[in-house]
Amino acid sequence: MALINHTKSFSMVFLAMAILLFLAGEAQGRGLRRRGGDVCGRADYPGLCRAVVKGQKNPYAATQATVKRLIAETVAAKKAAVKGAGKYKQVLGVCLENYGDALSSLKTSLSNMKSRDKGGFNSNLSAALTDYETCEDTFSEMGIRSPLANTNARLRHIADNGLYLATLWR
Ligand SMILES: *[C@@H]1O[C@H](CO)[C@@H](O)[C@H](O)[C@H]1NC(C)=O
């Protein structure tokens, strides 16, 4: 009788330990999945990245969402750049061209994605990023304080995040 009780309590302890180990493993697994699920964790601008991808966990879809947002914001920047006069008019003309070029590169980069052409995607998205820089540089070359500084910085940061997100899929 004593022996039976002993065996019973031993197996209860064993069962309890097994349950605890299982639960600990589950908790750890969930933690890892959550960390791994944040595609923006290692982006250069994680806050902006998260605001753009809105919880998207799939890196390919997150990249696509980022390029689409960049297209929408470039269209908006282009509209804003039309409203310039005087000394700004000349520079804004350059920016309008840059934004137009960026838009065509961004549209091509979406096709590059569909054909899983990572090299083409990177060069087209990088080309758009350079267009935003060129617009900004034109102001400083003319000694004019850029009225588009914040817009161009944001566009560059979104493009930079897009280049990062593209490293997460094949
Ligand atoms: C954009 O991608 C195309 C392939 O679709 C490629 O031929 C072209 O060179 C790329 N553009 C740039 C600026 O790299």
The ligand as an SDF file (V2000), in Angstrom:
LIG
                    3D

 14 14  0  0  0  0  0  0  0  0999 V2000
   14.2210   48.5630  -63.1650 C   0  0  0  0  0  0  0  0  0  0  0  0
   13.9050   47.2180  -63.4460 O   0  0  0  0  0  0  0  0  0  0  0  0
   14.0850   46.8640  -64.8050 C   0  0  0  0  0  0  0  0  0  0  0  0
   13.6160   45.4530  -64.9540 C   0  0  0  0  0  0  0  0  0  0  0  0
   12.2160   45.4250  -64.8970 O   0  0  0  0  0  0  0  0  0  0  0  0
   15.5260   47.0230  -65.1780 C   0  0  0  0  0  0  0  0  0  0  0  0
   15.6990   46.6930  -66.5460 O   0  0  0  0  0  0  0  0  0  0  0  0
   15.9510   48.4420  -64.9540 C   0  0  0  0  0  0  0  0  0  0  0  0
   17.3220   48.5670  -65.1810 O   0  0  0  0  0  0  0  0  0  0  0  0
   15.6370   48.8760  -63.5400 C   0  0  0  0  0  0  0  0  0  0  0  0
   15.8410   50.2990  -63.4080 N   0  0  0  0  0  0  0  0  0  0  0  0
   16.8460   50.8230  -62.7440 C   0  0  0  0  0  0  0  0  0  0  0  0
   16.8730   52.2970  -62.6580 C   0  0  0  0  0  0  0  0  0  0  0  0
   17.7010   50.1580  -62.2280 O   0  0  0  0  0  0  0  0  0  0  0  0
  1  2  1  0
  1 10  1  0
  2  3  1  0
  3  4  1  0
  3  6  1  0
  4  5  1  0
  6  7  1  0
  6  8  1  0
  8  9  1  0
  8 10  1  0
 10 11  1  0
 11 12  1  0
 12 13  1  0
 12 14  2  0
M  END
$$$$
